[in-house]
């Protein structure tokens, strides 16, 4: 009987993915305050009881969705970047990868933003997600050591250089702006100019 029970409790990856996708879509559509396990279950086409097999509670589920989204973003941003290249080239490659992530995974990106902007949830997973972007932070620190980048906190430099570009990408997704290759090149140059020493 115990073996049967354990087998029944094994995760079905398709259900897990459906729950993640439903959660992300609903948070983006209706926000945190309106989200509930029953709404997520309905959108994911699973029972509410099924969600509790996979997650302790709603907060645990939201936290796991956030971590999954951050991991996906991190993997996308650092993918293929040669950390032995010049600081300027690394910056451009990270920035291009970041824009590509936003364009291809706008639901994940908007979900991450929702979590980041929520006063209830903004301290989530700082320990678990802080090392995901280590190569990016290392690039900024190395650039500072080489006197190529302003001698400011890496977090400030990242926000100052990346937030404007993420806004351009979001406006492109909404159809309010055209972010073509030429415009992206100009935006990357402007971001670099803003942080270079």
DAJOHU-V656575 format. One line per field, one symbol per residue. ss: DSSP state (@ for helix, = for strand, . for the rest). A space follows every 50 residues. Layout:
ss->???
//
This chain:
ss->.@@@@@@@....@@@@@@@@@@@@@@@@@@......@@@@@@@@...@@@ @@@@...@@@@@@@@@@@@@@@@@@@@@........@@@@@@@@@@@@@@ @@@@.@@@@@@@@@@@@........@@@@....@@@@@@@@@@@@...=. ...@@@@@@@@@@@@@@@@@@@@.......@@@@@@@@@@@@@@@=.
//
